[in-house]
């Protein structure tokens, strides 16, 4: 079956955060929200639900739980039980719930900066101390000794794998070193693996909880179909928590404030997990082509800019520190001079200063237009488009 990842979709007037925040004259290439239509099977599942005229309270079905169990086994070679799954309205509520469930105010929360910016808000929201074990650029690898030292100061480790914004898929050896350090220091692990299905070039994602029963017993794994199948606006995620005691602590941290997702989200997600493999494969090919085009264009046409090697996601991590911007941060400078919106690198932590994150999950024409605007600004010409 053919899927169209080439034709731009007009998203103006749809209340899209991505396309509304910076106004009509700014091309948005920032938030992790692809400009591709969702899988037809997911859309059809929602249409089928809408044929029934009653939209009352809905609970997750056995079919949805089974679809997640089957997908995790198929894609990650990880065997889980249906009862290990806890449904949420998204991944971000999950790691905030985990922080309240597992750490007391004043204890340490370990992050590998630069990192997904809502994670940086967790220490303040939960009254925890931020402990950093920065990744090592330009390859953005893990320094095992630095990590182990940081783990000794932390009660909770919030992992982002595949990593956002650096695009790393951590190797089994890296994951084993991190897990070993957490086990040795009695540190809980909360792993945000929302991009697990977006690994590129035939790589295979390894959930850290799949390393051993001992690691699984101390780990909360957070996943969703929202990024992979472009369903983020529907609001559904899940935690996989094999240990019953840990699962009970996590559930108790809902505090009556965290819901478990809508009926449309559940139906669309189950359909995508069961029948969306052809769409996902075609989408990944488009992302790989976009990434390769962008990497070549950055290397040859953006003097002073480098792009991290990208192993997963549709988010390019660009280093603008070699470009004179008069003291401005690159995100702000590009909005003014190129009329393109990227995520500001500093929002991902101090190691991101001078960087910006670019979303290339879009039809090639949009990617090329955004790049031309950036190239024109950096090379001192009037922006095009």
C-alpha positions in Angstrom: 0.0 0.0 0.0 1.3 3.5 -0.9 1.3 6.3 1.7 1.7 9.9 0.9 4.5 11.5 2.9 5.3 14.0 0.1 2.3 16.3 -0.1 2.2 19.1 2.5 -0.9 19.2 4.6 -2.3 22.6 5.5 -2.6 22.7 9.3 -3.6 26.4 9.7 -6.9 26.8 11.4 -6.7 23.5 13.2 -5.6 24.8 16.6 -2.2 23.2 16.0 0.3 24.3 18.7 3.1 23.8 16.2 1.6 26.0 13.5 0.0 28.7 15.7 2.5 29.6 18.4 4.8 31.8 16.3 2.4 33.3 13.8 1.7 32.8 10.1 5.0 34.2 8.8 7.2 31.8 10.8 7.8 28.3 9.4 7.4 25.9 12.4 10.1 23.2 12.7 10.2 22.9 16.5 7.8 20.8 18.7 7.9 17.0 18.2 4.8 16.7 16.1 5.1 15.4 12.5 3.4 17.0 9.5 2.3 13.6 8.1 -1.2 12.3 8.1 -1.8 9.6 10.8 -2.0 6.0 9.6 -5.2 5.3 7.7 -6.0 2.3 10.0 -6.0 4.7 13.0 -8.3 7.2 11.3 -10.6 4.4 10.3 -10.8 3.1 13.8 -11.8 6.5 15.1 -14.4 6.8 12.4 -15.8 3.4 13.4 -16.1 4.6 17.0 -17.9 7.7 15.9 -20.6 5.7 14.3 -21.8 4.8 17.8 -23.7 7.8 19.3 -22.7 7.4 22.9 -19.4 8.6 24.3 -19.4 7.7 27.9 -16.6 6.8 30.3 -14.4 4.2 28.7 -11.9 1.7 30.1 -8.9 0.1 28.4 -9.9 -3.1 26.7 -8.2 -6.5 26.9 -7.6 -6.1 23.2 -5.6 -2.9 23.7 -3.5 -4.5 26.5 -2.9 -7.5 24.3 -1.8 -5.3 21.4 0.8 -3.6 23.6 2.1 -6.9 24.9 2.4 -8.2 21.3 4.0 -5.1 20.0 6.6 -5.0 22.8 7.5 -8.7 22.2 7.7 -8.2 18.5 9.6 -5.0 18.4 11.8 -5.2 21.5 12.0 -8.9 22.3 10.6 -8.1 25.8 8.0 -10.3 27.4 5.6 -8.5 29.7 2.2 -9.4 31.2 -1.0 -7.4 30.5 -1.4 -6.5 34.2 2.0 -4.7 34.1 0.4 -1.9 31.9 -0.9 1.3 33.6 -2.6 3.7 31.2 -2.0 7.5 31.4 -3.0 10.6 29.4 0.6 10.9 28.3 4.2 10.2 29.2 5.0 13.5 30.9 2.4 12.9 33.6 4.0 9.5 34.1 7.5 10.7 35.0 6.0 13.4 37.3 3.9 10.8 39.0 7.0 8.5 39.4 9.0 11.3 41.0 6.3 11.8 43.6 5.9 8.1 44.2 9.6 7.2 44.6 11.5 10.2 46.0 11.1 12.4 49.0 11.7 16.2 48.8 15.4 17.0 49.0 16.5 13.7 47.4 18.3 13.7 44.0 16.9 13.2 40.5 19.5 12.2 37.9 19.3 13.5 34.3 21.6 13.2 31.3 21.7 16.7 29.9 20.9 18.1 27.4 17.6 16.4 27.8 13.9 16.7 26.9 12.9 20.0 28.7 9.8 18.8 30.6 12.2 16.4 32.5 14.1 19.4 33.7 11.0 20.8 35.3 10.5 17.6 37.4 12.9 18.5 40.2 11.2 21.8 40.9 7.8 20.3 40.7 8.6 17.5 43.1 11.0 19.4 45.4 14.0 17.3 44.3 17.6 18.2 43.8 18.8 18.1 40.1 21.8 15.8 39.7 23.4 16.0 36.2 25.5 13.4 34.3 25.9 15.3 31.0 26.3 13.3 27.8 29.6 13.8 26.0 29.4 15.6 22.6 29.8 15.5 19.7 28.9 11.7 19.9 26.8 12.2 23.0 27.9 9.1 24.7 27.7 8.0 28.3 30.7 8.4 30.6 30.2 5.4 32.9 32.3 6.7 35.7 30.6 10.1 35.7 27.3 8.4 35.6 28.1 6.1 38.5 29.3 9.0 40.6 26.1 10.9 39.9 23.9 7.9 40.8 25.4 7.9 44.3 23.7 11.3 44.8 20.3 10.3 43.3 17.3 8.5 44.5 15.7 8.5 41.0 17.2 8.3 37.5 15.0 9.7 34.7 16.3 8.1 31.4 15.4 9.3 27.9 16.0 6.5 25.4 16.1 7.0 22.5 17.5 10.3 23.6 15.8 13.6 22.9 17.3 15.9 21.7 20.6 14.1 20.9 19.1 11.3 18.8 21.1 8.5 20.4 20.0 4.9 20.7 21.9 3.8 23.8 23.8 0.5 23.3 23.2 -2.5 25.4 26.6 -1.9 27.0 25.7 1.7 27.9 22.4 0.6 29.3 24.0 -2.2 31.4 26.5 0.3 32.9 23.7 2.7 33.8 21.5 -0.1 35.2 24.4 -1.6 37.2 25.1 1.8 38.8 21.5 2.3 39.7 21.2 -1.2 41.3 24.4 -0.6 43.3 23.1 2.7 44.7 19.4 1.6 45.2 18.3 4.2 42.6 14.9 3.8 40.9 14.8 4.0 37.1 12.1 5.8 35.2 12.7 5.4 31.4 10.9 7.6 28.9 10.9 5.4 25.7 8.3 7.3 23.7 10.6 7.3 20.7 11.3 3.6 20.9 9.6 2.8 17.6 11.4 5.6 15.8 14.9 4.0 15.5 16.6 4.4 12.1 18.8 2.3 9.8 17.5 -1.0 11.1 18.7 -0.5 14.7 16.8 -2.2 17.5 15.7 -0.4 20.6 16.5 -2.1 24.0 14.2 -1.3 26.9 16.4 -0.9 29.9 13.9 -3.0 32.0 14.4 -5.9 29.6 18.1 -6.3 30.7 17.2 -8.5 33.7 14.5 -9.2 36.3 16.5 -7.3 38.8 16.4 -4.2 36.7 12.8 -4.6 35.7 11.8 -4.7 39.4 13.2 -1.2 39.9 12.0 0.3 36.6 9.0 2.2 35.3 9.0 2.2 31.5 6.9 4.9 29.8 5.7 4.5 26.2 3.1 5.8 23.8 2.0 5.6 20.2 1.7 9.3 20.1 5.0 10.1 18.5 5.4 7.1 16.2 1.9 7.3 14.7 1.4 11.1 15.0 -1.5 10.8 17.5 -0.1 13.0 20.3 -3.1 15.3 20.3 -5.3 12.3 21.3 -3.5 11.9 24.7 -2.6 8.4 25.6 0.5 6.8 27.1 1.3 3.9 29.3 3.7 2.7 32.0 5.0 -0.8 32.0 5.7 -1.8 35.6 6.3 -5.6 36.1 6.7 -5.3 39.9 3.3 -5.3 41.6 4.5 -3.3 44.6 6.1 -0.6 42.5 3.0 -0.5 40.3 0.8 0.1 43.4 3.1 3.0 44.5 2.9 4.5 41.0 -0.9 4.2 40.9 -1.3 5.8 44.3 0.6 8.9 42.9 -2.3 9.7 40.6 -3.8 11.7 43.5 -7.1 11.9 41.6 -5.5 14.2 39.0 -4.2 11.9 36.2 -6.6 10.3 33.8 -5.9 7.3 31.6 -6.7 8.4 28.0 -9.8 8.8 25.8 -11.8 6.2 23.9 -10.7 7.6 20.5 -7.0 7.4 21.6 -7.4 3.9 22.7 -9.1 2.7 19.5 -6.6 4.5 17.2 -3.7 3.2 19.2 -4.8 -0.4 19.1 -5.4 -0.2 15.4 -2.0 1.4 14.8 -0.2 -1.2 16.9 -1.9 -4.1 15.2 -2.1 -2.9 11.6 0.2 0.1 11.3 3.5 -1.7 10.5 3.4 -0.9 6.7 2.7 2.7 7.4 5.5 2.9 10.0 8.0 1.3 7.7 7.2 3.8 4.9 7.4 6.7 7.4 10.8 5.6 8.7 12.1 5.4 5.1 10.9 9.0 4.6 12.6 10.1 7.9 15.9 8.4 6.9 15.8 10.2 3.5 15.0 13.5 5.2 17.8 13.0 7.7 20.3 12.1 5.1 19.4 15.1 2.9 19.6 17.5 5.9 22.9 16.1 7.1 24.4 16.6 3.7 22.9 20.1 3.3 24.2 21.2 6.7 27.7 19.9 6.0 28.0 21.6 2.7 25.9 24.7 2.9 25.8 25.9 6.6 29.3 27.2 7.5 29.9 27.0 11.2 27.0 24.6 11.9 27.3 20.9 12.7 24.7 18.2 13.1 24.9 15.3 15.5 24.8 11.8 14.1 21.1 10.8 14.3 20.2 7.3 15.2 16.5 7.8 16.1 13.6 10.3 16.2 12.9 13.0 13.6 14.7 15.7 15.7 18.0 17.0 14.5 20.4 18.5 17.1 22.3 21.3 15.4 25.3 23.1 16.9 25.3 26.8 15.9 28.2 27.9 18.1 30.4 28.5 15.1 27.9 31.1 13.7 28.3 34.7 14.9 24.8 35.8 16.2 25.7 38.9 18.2 25.2 37.2 21.5 21.7 35.9 20.7 20.7 32.3 21.2 20.2 30.5 17.9 16.5 29.8 18.3 15.7 33.5 18.8 18.1 34.6 16.1 16.6 32.2 13.5 13.1 33.3 14.2 14.1 36.9 13.5 16.5 36.4 10.6 15.2 33.3 8.9 11.6 33.3 9.9 11.9 29.6 11.1 11.1 28.3 14.5 13.4 25.7 16.1 13.5 24.6 19.7 16.1 26.6 21.7 19.0 24.4 22.8 19.3 26.0 26.2 15.8 24.8 27.0 17.3 21.3 27.2 19.9 22.4 29.9 23.1 24.3 30.0 25.0 21.8 27.7 22.5 22.8 25.0 23.6 26.5 24.9 24.3 27.4 21.4 22.4 24.5 19.9 18.9 24.3 18.4 16.6 21.3 17.7 15.0 21.0 14.2 12.0 18.8 13.5 12.4 17.2 10.0 9.3 15.0 10.3 7.6 16.7 7.4 7.3 16.4 3.6 10.5 17.2 1.8 9.2 20.5 0.3 8.7 21.9 3.8 12.1 20.7 5.0 13.8 22.2 2.0 11.9 25.5 2.4 13.0 25.7 6.1 16.6 24.9 5.3 16.7 27.5 2.5 15.5 30.2 4.9 18.2 29.1 7.5 20.9 29.0 4.8 20.0 32.4 3.5 20.1 34.0 6.9 23.4 32.3 7.9 25.0 33.2 4.6 23.9 36.8 4.9 21.2 36.9 2.3 17.6 37.9 2.6 15.4 34.9 3.6 13.4 33.2 0.9 9.8 31.8 1.0 
